[in-house]
Amino acid sequence: MNKFVRFSMVAAVAALAGCSQLDNRHVMHISVADQKMLVTDHGKPVAAYPISTSKYGLSAKPNSYGTPLGKHRVAKKIGGGLPQGAVLKSRRFTGEVLAVDAPGRDPIVTRILWLQGRESRNRNSFARLIYIHGTPEERNIGIPTSYGCIRMRSRDVVALYDRVGVGARVDIFREPLAERFPALAQAQATQAAAPAPPPAPPAPAAVMAGQPPSAPRGL
């Protein structure tokens, strides 16, 4: 293990240890197949968001620009209180704020959740600067377009940032969410198959003031 990776891992562990209360409630389940994230609180689904993983595929190798699989934790949170679209360079606010889908621009924006790998196969995620972060290219959310990170819409990453804390677990996997959460998939299928409610009855015809309503025909 090179010195930079070792130092980065020590820094990530120190950041986690320095937090008085780690988030042991929330897990972010990220499906590469679905390009979606499901957030659970004590195992109960509480939120779901479309995301974007790497256009270079799945990898934990340095300089691969791939998204690493496996279990992670949120090591640091950056950007709290910044406006949506705030540009972050080297994890610092530049003072610039971009509109959604600003032409020709693709920086990190809004919020950063910096991930620390918890397995031997992804232990360099912190050193590789693997984040969950906002992107101005919201038109591309839902398809793999990142350079290794997990991209989200600004409004979604703000909601996620406010919900989860340092220490929250992140699991990145290949398969669809339905394979990990069959009960959730069954509930969605049942809801989709439910018959539509009957249409509301037509409103009665208006009656002019001073005139009795006309009798139904055939009476």
C-alpha positions as CSV (number, residue, x, y, z in Angstrom):
1,M,0.0,0.0,0.0
2,N,1.5,3.4,-1.0
3,K,2.0,6.2,1.5
4,F,-0.8,8.3,0.0
5,V,-3.4,5.6,0.3
6,R,-2.3,4.8,3.8
7,F,-2.4,8.4,4.8
8,S,-5.9,8.8,3.2
9,M,-7.2,5.8,5.1
10,V,-5.9,7.1,8.4
11,A,-7.5,10.5,7.7
12,A,-10.8,8.9,7.0
13,V,-10.7,6.8,10.1
14,A,-9.8,9.9,12.1
15,A,-12.7,11.8,10.6
16,L,-15.1,9.1,11.6
17,A,-13.6,8.7,15.1
18,G,-13.9,12.5,15.7
19,C,-17.6,12.5,15.3
20,S,-19.4,12.2,18.6
21,Q,-22.5,10.5,17.1
22,L,-22.1,8.3,14.0
23,D,-25.1,7.6,11.9
24,N,-25.9,3.9,12.4
25,R,-29.5,4.1,11.2
26,H,-29.3,4.9,7.5
27,V,-28.0,2.8,4.6
28,M,-27.8,4.0,1.0
29,H,-28.3,1.1,-1.4
30,I,-27.0,2.0,-4.8
31,S,-28.1,-0.2,-7.8
32,V,-25.9,0.1,-10.9
33,A,-28.4,-1.8,-12.9
34,D,-31.2,0.5,-12.0
35,Q,-29.2,3.7,-11.6
36,K,-31.1,4.3,-8.5
37,M,-30.5,4.8,-4.8
38,L,-32.7,3.5,-2.0
39,V,-32.3,4.9,1.4
40,T,-33.3,2.9,4.4
41,D,-33.7,3.9,8.1
42,H,-33.4,0.9,10.4
43,G,-34.1,-1.3,7.4
44,K,-37.2,0.6,6.3
45,P,-37.3,2.3,2.9
46,V,-37.6,6.1,3.4
47,A,-36.4,7.7,0.2
48,A,-35.4,6.8,-3.4
49,Y,-33.5,8.9,-5.9
50,P,-32.2,8.5,-9.5
51,I,-28.4,8.6,-9.7
52,S,-25.6,8.3,-12.2
53,T,-22.5,6.0,-11.8
54,S,-19.4,5.9,-14.0
55,K,-19.5,5.9,-17.8
56,Y,-16.2,3.9,-17.5
57,G,-17.9,1.0,-15.7
58,L,-17.1,-0.6,-12.4
59,S,-13.6,-0.6,-11.0
60,A,-11.6,0.3,-7.9
61,K,-8.3,0.6,-9.7
62,P,-6.5,3.9,-9.4
63,N,-6.9,6.1,-12.5
64,S,-9.7,3.8,-13.9
65,Y,-12.4,6.4,-13.4
66,G,-14.7,3.5,-12.5
67,T,-17.3,3.3,-9.7
68,P,-16.2,0.9,-6.9
69,L,-18.5,-1.8,-5.8
70,G,-19.0,-2.9,-2.2
71,K,-19.6,-1.5,1.3
72,H,-18.6,2.1,2.2
73,R,-19.3,4.7,4.9
74,V,-19.8,8.4,4.7
75,A,-16.5,9.7,6.0
76,K,-17.1,13.5,5.5
77,K,-19.9,15.8,4.6
78,I,-19.1,19.0,2.7
79,G,-21.2,22.0,1.5
80,G,-23.9,22.3,4.2
81,G,-25.8,25.5,3.8
82,L,-24.6,26.3,0.3
83,P,-27.2,27.1,-2.4
84,Q,-28.2,24.5,-5.0
85,G,-25.7,24.7,-7.9
86,A,-22.8,26.0,-5.8
87,V,-19.6,25.0,-7.5
88,L,-17.1,23.1,-5.3
89,K,-13.5,22.9,-6.5
90,S,-11.1,20.8,-4.3
91,R,-14.1,20.6,-1.9
92,R,-14.3,24.4,-1.5
93,F,-17.0,26.8,-2.6
94,T,-15.7,28.9,-5.5
95,G,-18.5,31.5,-5.1
96,E,-20.0,30.5,-8.4
97,V,-23.6,29.1,-8.6
98,L,-24.7,27.3,-11.8
99,A,-28.2,26.8,-13.1
100,V,-29.4,23.3,-13.9
101,D,-28.0,21.9,-17.2
102,A,-25.7,25.0,-17.6
103,P,-24.2,24.5,-21.1
104,G,-20.7,23.3,-21.3
105,R,-20.2,23.0,-17.5
106,D,-19.7,19.8,-15.5
107,P,-18.2,20.6,-12.1
108,I,-19.1,19.1,-8.7
109,V,-21.9,21.2,-7.2
110,T,-24.2,21.7,-4.1
111,R,-23.0,18.9,-1.7
112,I,-20.4,16.3,-1.2
113,L,-20.6,13.0,0.8
114,W,-17.0,11.6,0.7
115,L,-16.9,7.8,0.9
116,Q,-14.6,5.5,2.7
117,G,-14.3,1.9,1.5
118,R,-14.9,-0.8,4.2
119,E,-13.6,-3.8,2.2
120,S,-10.2,-4.8,0.8
121,R,-11.4,-4.4,-2.7
122,N,-12.5,-0.7,-2.2
123,R,-10.2,0.5,0.6
124,N,-8.8,3.2,-1.7
125,S,-12.2,4.9,-2.4
126,F,-11.3,7.8,0.0
127,A,-8.0,8.3,-1.7
128,R,-9.6,8.1,-5.1
129,L,-12.0,10.9,-4.1
130,I,-15.1,8.8,-4.6
131,Y,-18.1,11.1,-3.6
132,I,-21.8,11.2,-3.7
133,H,-22.3,14.7,-5.1
134,G,-24.5,17.1,-7.0
135,T,-24.2,17.7,-10.8
136,P,-25.4,20.5,-13.0
137,E,-25.9,17.9,-15.8
138,E,-29.3,16.8,-14.4
139,R,-30.4,15.8,-17.9
140,N,-28.0,12.8,-17.7
141,I,-29.1,11.5,-14.3
142,G,-30.4,7.9,-14.7
143,I,-27.6,6.9,-17.1
144,P,-23.9,6.2,-16.3
145,T,-22.1,9.4,-17.1
146,S,-19.8,10.1,-14.1
147,Y,-16.0,9.7,-13.7
148,G,-16.4,7.3,-10.8
149,C,-18.5,9.2,-8.3
150,I,-22.3,8.8,-7.6
151,R,-24.0,11.9,-9.2
152,M,-27.4,13.2,-8.0
153,R,-29.7,16.1,-8.8
154,S,-29.0,19.1,-6.6
155,R,-32.4,19.0,-4.8
156,D,-31.9,15.3,-4.2
157,V,-28.4,15.5,-2.8
158,V,-29.5,18.3,-0.5
159,A,-32.3,16.1,0.9
160,L,-29.9,13.2,1.3
161,Y,-27.3,15.4,3.0
162,D,-29.9,16.6,5.4
163,R,-31.1,13.1,6.2
164,V,-27.9,11.0,6.7
165,G,-24.9,11.7,8.9
166,V,-21.2,10.8,9.0
167,G,-20.9,7.1,9.4
168,A,-24.0,6.2,7.4
169,R,-23.4,3.1,5.3
170,V,-23.4,2.9,1.6
171,D,-23.6,-0.3,-0.5
172,I,-22.9,-0.2,-4.2
173,F,-23.9,-3.3,-6.1
174,R,-24.6,-4.5,-9.7
175,E,-28.0,-6.1,-9.4
176,P,-31.4,-4.4,-9.5
177,L,-33.0,-3.2,-6.3
178,A,-35.7,-5.7,-6.7
179,E,-33.3,-8.6,-6.1
180,R,-32.2,-7.0,-2.8
181,F,-35.6,-5.9,-1.8
182,P,-38.2,-8.4,-3.2
183,A,-40.9,-7.3,-0.8
184,L,-40.6,-3.7,-2.0
185,A,-40.7,-4.9,-5.6
186,Q,-43.8,-7.0,-4.9
187,A,-45.5,-4.0,-3.2
188,Q,-44.8,-1.8,-6.3
189,A,-46.1,-4.5,-8.6
190,T,-49.3,-4.8,-6.6
191,Q,-49.8,-1.1,-6.6
192,A,-49.3,-0.9,-10.4
193,A,-51.8,-3.8,-10.9
194,A,-54.5,-2.2,-8.7
195,P,-57.7,-1.3,-10.6
196,A,-58.3,2.4,-11.2
197,P,-60.9,4.0,-9.0
198,P,-64.4,4.5,-10.7
199,P,-65.0,7.9,-12.3
200,A,-66.9,10.4,-10.2
201,P,-70.6,10.7,-11.0
202,P,-71.5,13.7,-13.2
203,A,-72.6,16.8,-11.4
204,P,-76.4,17.5,-11.4
205,A,-77.7,20.0,-13.9
206,A,-78.0,23.5,-12.6
207,V,-81.5,24.6,-11.6
208,M,-82.5,28.2,-12.4
209,A,-83.8,30.2,-9.4
210,G,-87.5,30.1,-9.0
211,Q,-88.1,27.1,-11.3
212,P,-88.7,23.5,-10.1
213,P,-86.4,20.8,-11.5
214,S,-87.8,19.0,-14.5
215,A,-89.2,15.5,-13.8
216,P,-87.2,12.5,-15.2
217,R,-88.5,11.2,-18.6
218,G,-90.8,8.2,-18.5
219,L,-92.4,9.2,-15.2
